[in-house]
């Protein structure tokens, strides 16, 4: 089973990202979570092919979640989805090997992330 993890505290954002992925990769299973904590619980031990995580979430932010996902699944391609386009945040994401995806969500941005992730 090919799965991708989508994590965002906004239901609208989760649905938008999921819809774009479903249109691009209709055979994939999309695993969604509303928080970093929930994502770590539901992802289990089978690595997804990629993860798209929101930065600004209550509790665990997207960078912390990305670090924990990379600890569990080394080499996992992760996209950090955010409206916070500050250079400092971009540098932190790059230092962790995470691709920065600026909101608003578009099909092109998701397609580019999947292509860069080898998917």
VENPE-V203830 format. One line per field, one symbol per residue. burial: + if it has 9 or more other ideal C-beta (glycine too) atoms within 8 Angstrom, else -. A space follows every 10 residues. Layout:
burial=???
This chain:
burial=--++++++-- --++-+++-+ ++-++--+-+ ++++++-+++ --+----+++ +++++-+--+ ++++++++++ -+---+++++ ++------++ -+++-+-+++ +---+---++ +-++--+-+
